[in-house]
Amino acid sequence: MAKIFCVANQKGGVGKTTTTVNLAAGLAKVGQRVLMVDLDPQGNATMGSGVDKRQLALSIYDVLLESASVAEARVKSDKLVQGGCSYDILGANRELAGAEVELVDVERRERRLKQALAEVTAEYDFVLIDCPPSLSMLTLNGLCCAHGVIVPMQCEYFALEGLTDLVNTIKQVHANLNKDLAIIGLLRVMFDPRITLQQQVSEQLKTHFGDKVFNTVIPRNVRLAEAPSYGLPGVVFDPSSKGAQAFVAFAQEMVLRIGKM
């Protein structure tokens, strides 16, 4: 049975999508069966996984409105198959923005994704959900079906401010909608050890959150930033880059950590 994780942070621009697609590719590379769910109407995780969001016949929008099943809507990317890091993709496009309005008056609106994924969880080891940078009905659907939250964050002061809001949100969802929900871990991303402030914030995180901070640190890396323009995760685009190697190490750490849960 798959473990379902949201990659979430209410602060924008912290590397949620980069984390989701590269962790999915890293997990696939170490032999895990992975489904990546794009819950962001921008569809960046879809495009970054080698799938053209404009060509999707069915998407997460159809799944949430119950006009298609996950099995019908999921796709594979030929680019990922050729790169040896293939995972299934439940893609998103601009249609998803309309789902917010259409879900307002429907029953079980915050549990639509949970029910849809229940039909396919036996086929996967991991389901990773890329959430939009806001507490919306879409994010709520992700949090309601997840076993835990992976929080990518930069080691900067404002990131700490946003983390407080996210922790409070997770506590509320845990109390009212999903008793299984917890923070699995904090992932330090875009890290530059030459910057003293980043080192200080990193130490503060480890002091305050202890083993909730992943051991793996994702460095600031040009190849990771270039990869989406080629429609590929960095792990596939340049496997020898420091960023790609860090994400494969993170995937291995995830497998070990989940094995202990």
N, C-alpha and C positions, 0 to 999 in steps of 0.2 A: 504493500500500500504506500502510495506516494506521500512524502512530506511536502506540505504546501507552505511557501514562504513569500511574503510581500517584501519587495525592496522599496522602502518608503522613507521620505523625509519631506516635511512641509516646506522646507526651504528649497527654492529652485537653484539649478546650476551646481548641484553638489555631486553629480556623477551617478544618479540613479540608473539611467538607461545604460550607460557604459558598464556599470556594475552588473546589471541584469544580463545583458547579452554576453559579456565575457565570462561571467560565472556559469551561464548555461553552456557555453562552448567548452569551458574548462572542465565542467562536470561530464560532458559528453566525451571529452578526451580521455578521462580516467575511467571510462566504461559505465557511466550512469545513464539511465533512460530519462530524458528531460523533456518537459513541455514548458515553453515560455509563453506567458499570457501578456499581451500588450493592452493595458487599461488606460493608456493616454491617447486622447484624440489626435495628438500630433503624429502618432504612428512612428516615432523615431526608432523604437526597439524593433518594429517590423522591418523598416528599411535597413537598419543596421544588422539585421539577420539575413540580408540578401533577398528579401521579398518586396516587390513593388506594391505598396499599399493601394495604388490607384487601380491595380489589376485584380484585387481580391474579389472573388465571386461571393464569398461569405466571410464574415468577420465576427469579432467579439460582440459587435452591435446586434447581429442576428441571434447570437446565443443568449444575450441578456433579455431580448424581447421574445425569446422562446420560439423563434421561427426557424431555428436550426440547432443541431446538437454540436457539441465539441468535436465529435468524430467527423461530422460533415464539414465543419468550418476550418479545422486545423490543416496546415500545409507544411511541406518540407522545402528547404532551399537547395537548389542544385549546387550553389556555390559552397554551401556548408558540407554537402555530401562529398564533393571533390576535395574539400579541405580536411576531411577526416574527423570533423567535429559536429556531426549532424544531430539536430534536435528538432522536435516538432514546434510549430509556431501557430499560436492563435492570434492572428493579426488584428490591427486596428487602423482606421482611417478617419477622415473628418465626419463621417456619419455618426461616430460615437458621441460627438458633442451633443447631438440631438437626443441621445438616450437619457441624459439627465432630466430633460423635460418630460419625456414619455414615460419615465419610471415613477414620476411623482405620485400618481394616483393608483398605481397597480398594487396588487397584493404581493407580500413577500419581496418587496422591491430590493431590500438590502441582502437577500439570500439567493438571488437568482444565480449568481456565479457559483455559489457553494453547491446548489442542486445540480447544476450542469456538469461541474467537475467530478461529482460523485460517480458519474457513469464511466469515467475513464481512469480514475486514480490507480486502479489495479495494474494499469499498463505502464506506469512510470515509477521511478524512484524519487524524482524531484519535480515539483511544479513551481516555477518562479514567476511572480507577478510584478510587472513594472507599473507602479502607481503614479498618477499625476501629482504635481506638487501642491496639492490642496486637499482639505478634508471635504470631499464631494461624495455624491452617491456612488460614484465609480470606486473611489478609494474605500468607501465603507463596504462595498461588495467584496473587495479584496481582503480587507481586514476580517470580515465575518467568516471567511472560509479558510483563513490561514492558521497554521500551527504556530507561526512565529513571524517576527519582523526582523529583517536585516537592514540596518541603518548605515548607509554610506555617509561619511561626513568629512569635511575638510577640517584640519586642525587650526581653526581661526576663531576669534572671539564670537562673531555673530552666529557661527555654527552652533556654539554652546547655547545661545539664546533660543535658537530654533529647536534644539534637542529637548529643552524643557517642555515646549508646547507639544511635541510629538509624544513624549512620555505620558503627559496628561491625557492626550487623545487615546492612546493605547489602553490606559487604565480605565477610561470610560467605556470603551468598546468591550474590554474584558469583563467589566462589571455588568453590562447590560445586554450584550449580544453574543459574545464568544468567550466562554470560560477557558478555552485552550490557548488564547492569544497571549504571547509574551515576547519581549525583546530577546531574540536569539543572540545577537551580538552587534557591536559597533565596528564598522570597517573604516579604517583611516585611508582616505583616498587623496590623490593629487599631492602626495606628501613630499616635501623638499627638506631633507635633514639639515641643509645649510641655513635655514631660517630659524632663528632662535625662538620666535613666538610659536612656531609650529611644534617644536620640541617641547616647549612648556605646556601647550594645550594637550599634547599627546600624553604627557606625564599626568596632567590633571585628570584626563579621562581614565587612565589606568588606576589612579588612586581612588577615584569615585566609583567606577563601575567594575573594577577588578577583572575577573575572568570573562565578563561580558564583552570585553574588548578583544577582538580577534588578534591573534599573534601576527598574522600576515598584514603587511603594510603595502598599499599600492602606490608606487612612486609616480611623480609627475613625469609623463612620458609622451613624447611627440608622436610615436607610432600608434599609441592608443587613440590619440586625437585625430590622426589621419585616417584611421581604418573606416569610420562610418561613411566617408566620401566614396569609398569603394564598395559599400554595402556589405561589409564584413566585420565581425568582431576582431579585436586586436589579436586575440589568441590564434585566429586563422590567418589574418593579414600578415603578421610578422611573428611567428612562433618564437623566434630567438630574441625578441626585444625584452627588456627588463619588465615592462608592463605586462606582457603576455605571460612571462614566466611567473610573475607575482600572482596573476589570476589563476593559473594552474595550481600553484601552491595553495591559494585560497580555497579552490575546489577540493583539494585533498584534505585541507583542514576542516571544511564543512562536512565531508563524508565521515571523518573521524569523530567530529563533535556530535553529529546526528546519531552516530552509532552508540553514543553514550547516553542519549536521551531516554 
